[in-house]
């Protein structure tokens, strides 16, 4: 059995995506990350105070990712 066969034995990987606006580009990035098959992948979207609400919309669109809104740029 390889580490990829057992979620408990696989190393954790975090993908941190920083964003400021650019909703479509960020969505494409998140979609690509979600296609990965690593069993312990955590995705963190950091919205650097996007003024257009893009981060909030992406948070609703991708409920399986973690989200952090910085409040200021």
C-alpha positions, 0 to 999 in steps of 0.5 A, a space after each residue: 500500500 502506498 501513502 496515496 492509498 491511505 489518507 491517514 498516511 499521506 502527507 498534508 499539502 496546503 495550497 494557498 491562493 491569494 486573490 484581489 478581484 480576478 474572480 474568473 482567473 481565481 475560479 480556474 485556479 481553484 478548479 484546477 486544484 480541486 482536480 488533484 487526487 492527493 488525499 490530504 490536500 487543503 485549499 485556502 483562498 485568501 481574499 485580500 479585500 477584493 472590493 467587488 465581492 469576488 471572494 464571497 462569491 467564490 466562497 459560496 461557489 467552492 464550499 469545500 475550500 477554506 476561506 480567509 478575508 483579510 479586510 484590508 489590502 
